[in-house]
Amino acid sequence: MRIQFSLSCQKGVIIPINYQSEISNWIFSVLSNAGAELSAHIQQLGFDTASRNFKLFTFSPLAIYPYEMDQVKQEFRLLGNQVKISISLYLDHAFEQQIVHLFRQLPLTLGTYEGHPAQFEVKHWQIMPRIQFKETMQFNAVSPISVTTVEEGKPANSYLLPDNELYDVSFFNHAVRRFKAAMQYKSLAALKMLDPSFPMSYRLIGQAKSRLIHLKPNPEGIAQLRGFVFEFEVSMPIPLMEFCYCAGFGEFPYLGFGYVEIK
């Protein structure tokens, strides 16, 4: 499911350029307040909202125009009183209204206003139409996609460029690995969600641009992540395509990576 939220704030709020950690924490906090029915659904998927191990979500960058940017302080000053953000979750569509209700109850704390923590409250929302997925689709990475090598003997956290000849290997390995975790490590072939003989393919369209995101202290101890924004075409089984679209492509979607839109 995907929901676009319009958040109201005070004009003149100052927020950091790297705000992904705060939004990620907000989403975790919202989901931790889920009611019995939604919590039970998430537990059936093998996750627990209280322990922050449900990471099958991603989010778009904030739409904050108009603004002023201070490169030295690495911050934005908002010249309007509203921002927008889209949040994408791999959850049953039956829970869309419950998700909206949860986000309406808990403001986002981000940045400062006149020296005090600033709050953003949900004022409007739009549940995005469901997508008719196909086996081959083209996407635009709105937030960076981060993919590290899965080759033996390579150093950990070795970021791959989207034009690397081995990019598709890691790209699909990470996608299948995350999807299998979401299915509680059951056989994807037995569940008829993945045909081992399906000819998955990836093609970069145009050039990729690098993005380095600095993160606030987090349980994973990740200080910064590099990803790339680019357009691409991908062929994969439809269930896997839907999973990546909803839960994010690449690694670390829950930290604001891997949010795509259809090209």
C-alpha positions in Angstrom: 0.0 0.0 0.0 1.0 3.6 -0.6 -0.3 6.7 1.1 0.6 10.3 0.5 0.4 12.6 3.5 0.3 16.3 3.7 1.8 17.5 7.0 1.3 21.0 8.4 4.0 22.9 10.2 4.9 26.5 11.2 6.4 28.7 8.5 10.1 29.1 9.2 10.7 25.6 10.6 14.4 24.6 10.2 15.1 20.9 9.3 18.3 19.1 8.6 19.2 18.2 5.1 19.6 14.6 6.3 16.3 13.9 7.9 15.8 10.2 7.0 16.5 8.9 10.6 13.7 11.0 12.1 11.1 9.9 9.6 12.1 6.3 9.9 11.8 6.5 13.7 8.4 8.2 13.3 7.1 5.3 11.2 8.4 2.8 13.7 6.7 4.7 16.5 3.4 4.9 14.5 3.4 1.1 13.8 4.2 0.3 17.4 0.8 1.8 18.3 -1.1 -0.6 16.0 -4.3 -2.1 17.3 -4.8 -5.7 18.0 -6.0 -6.7 14.5 -3.1 -5.0 12.7 -0.6 -6.2 15.2 -1.9 -9.7 14.8 -1.5 -9.4 11.0 2.1 -8.2 11.3 2.8 -11.0 13.8 1.4 -13.5 11.2 4.0 -12.2 8.8 6.7 -13.1 11.5 7.3 -9.6 12.8 6.7 -7.7 16.0 5.9 -3.9 15.9 7.3 -3.4 19.4 10.8 -4.7 18.5 11.2 -2.6 15.3 11.9 -5.7 13.2 9.2 -5.0 10.8 11.2 -3.2 8.1 9.0 -3.8 5.0 8.5 -0.1 4.3 10.1 2.8 2.6 9.3 6.5 2.1 9.8 9.3 -0.4 11.9 12.4 0.1 10.0 15.3 1.7 8.4 17.7 -0.7 9.3 20.9 1.1 9.1 23.6 -1.6 9.5 26.6 -1.2 12.6 26.6 1.0 16.0 28.2 1.6 19.0 26.0 2.0 22.1 26.8 4.2 24.9 24.7 2.8 27.2 25.5 5.7 24.8 24.4 8.4 23.3 21.6 6.2 19.7 22.6 6.8 16.6 23.8 5.1 14.4 26.7 6.2 10.8 26.1 5.2 9.1 29.1 3.5 5.7 27.4 3.5 3.6 25.7 6.2 3.1 22.3 4.5 5.3 19.4 3.4 4.3 16.2 1.7 5.6 12.6 2.0 4.6 9.3 0.5 4.9 6.1 2.7 4.9 2.7 1.1 4.4 -0.5 3.2 4.2 -4.2 2.3 0.9 -4.8 4.1 -2.6 -5.9 3.2 -4.7 -3.2 1.6 -7.4 -4.0 4.1 -5.5 -2.0 6.7 -5.1 1.2 4.7 -7.6 3.2 6.8 -6.1 1.9 10.1 -2.7 3.0 8.9 -4.0 6.5 8.1 -5.6 6.7 11.5 -2.3 5.8 13.2 -0.4 8.4 11.4 -3.0 11.0 12.2 -2.6 10.3 15.9 1.2 10.9 16.2 2.9 14.1 14.9 6.3 13.9 13.3 9.0 15.7 15.4 11.6 17.1 13.0 13.8 20.1 13.2 13.2 23.2 15.2 11.0 26.3 15.3 12.3 29.3 17.2 14.7 27.1 19.1 12.1 24.4 20.0 11.4 21.0 18.5 9.1 21.4 15.5 6.1 19.2 14.9 4.4 18.2 11.7 0.8 17.0 11.9 -1.1 15.0 9.3 -3.8 17.2 7.7 -4.6 15.5 4.5 -3.9 12.2 3.0 -4.5 10.2 -0.2 -4.4 6.5 -0.6 -2.7 5.9 -3.8 -4.4 3.7 -6.5 -3.3 0.1 -6.7 -0.9 -0.8 -9.4 -1.4 -3.4 -12.1 2.0 -5.0 -12.0 3.7 -6.6 -15.0 6.7 -8.9 -15.4 8.7 -6.1 -17.0 8.4 -2.5 -15.7 10.4 0.7 -15.8 11.0 2.8 -12.6 12.5 6.0 -11.5 14.4 5.9 -8.2 13.0 8.9 -6.3 15.1 8.1 -3.2 18.6 6.5 -3.6 18.9 2.7 -4.1 21.7 1.2 -2.1 23.1 -2.2 -3.2 26.3 -3.7 -1.8 28.2 -6.6 -3.2 27.4 -10.2 -2.3 30.6 -11.6 -3.8 32.8 -13.7 -1.6 36.1 -12.1 -0.8 34.9 -8.6 -1.3 35.0 -6.1 1.6 31.7 -5.5 3.5 29.7 -2.5 2.5 31.2 -2.2 -0.9 28.7 -0.1 -2.8 28.0 -1.1 -6.4 27.4 1.5 -9.1 24.2 0.8 -11.1 26.3 0.5 -14.3 28.6 -2.2 -12.8 28.5 -5.4 -14.8 27.8 -7.4 -11.5 25.1 -5.0 -10.3 22.2 -7.2 -11.3 23.5 -10.2 -9.3 23.5 -8.3 -6.0 20.4 -6.4 -7.0 18.3 -9.6 -7.4 20.0 -11.4 -4.5 19.1 -8.7 -2.1 15.5 -8.6 -3.4 15.0 -12.3 -3.2 16.6 -12.5 0.3 14.3 -9.7 1.7 11.3 -11.3 0.0 12.1 -14.7 1.5 12.4 -13.1 5.0 9.0 -11.5 4.5 7.6 -15.0 3.7 9.2 -16.4 6.9 11.9 -18.1 4.9 9.5 -20.5 3.2 10.2 -21.8 -0.3 9.1 -19.0 -2.7 8.9 -21.6 -5.4 6.5 -23.8 -3.3 4.4 -20.7 -2.6 4.3 -20.1 -6.4 5.8 -16.6 -5.8 9.1 -17.3 -7.6 9.9 -19.5 -10.5 13.6 -20.4 -10.4 13.7 -20.5 -14.2 12.2 -17.0 -14.6 14.8 -14.9 -16.6 15.1 -11.9 -14.3 16.9 -9.0 -15.9 17.9 -5.4 -15.0 18.8 -2.6 -17.4 20.0 0.9 -16.4 18.4 3.8 -18.3 20.6 6.9 -18.6 23.1 7.9 -15.9 23.0 7.3 -12.2 23.7 10.1 -9.6 25.3 9.3 -6.3 23.8 10.3 -3.0 25.5 10.1 0.4 23.0 10.2 3.4 24.3 10.8 6.9 22.2 9.1 9.6 21.5 9.9 13.3 22.6 7.2 15.8 20.5 4.1 15.3 20.3 0.5 16.7 22.2 -0.8 13.6 25.1 1.6 14.2 24.9 2.9 10.6 26.5 6.4 10.3 26.1 6.9 6.6 24.8 5.1 3.5 25.5 5.7 -0.2 22.9 5.1 -2.9 22.1 6.1 -6.4 19.1 7.7 -8.1 18.5 6.5 -11.6 16.0 5.1 -14.0 15.9 1.4 -14.8 14.0 -1.4 -16.4 13.6 -4.7 -14.5 12.0 -8.0 -15.3 11.0 -10.3 -12.4 8.1 -12.4 -11.2 5.0 -10.3 -10.4 4.9 -11.1 -6.7 8.6 -10.0 -6.3 7.9 -6.9 -8.4 5.0 -5.9 -6.1 7.1 -6.6 -3.0 10.0 -4.4 -4.2 7.7 -1.6 -5.2 5.9 -1.6 -1.8 8.8 -2.5 0.5 11.6 -0.7 -1.4 14.3 -1.8 -3.8 17.8 -2.5 -2.7 19.0 -2.4 0.9 17.9 -0.3 3.9 14.5 0.9 2.5 13.3 1.5 6.1 16.0 4.3 6.3 14.5 6.1 3.3 16.2 4.2 0.5 14.7 2.4 -2.5 11.5 4.4 -3.0 10.6 4.3 -6.7 7.8 5.5 -9.0 6.7 4.0 -12.3 8.4 5.7 -15.2 
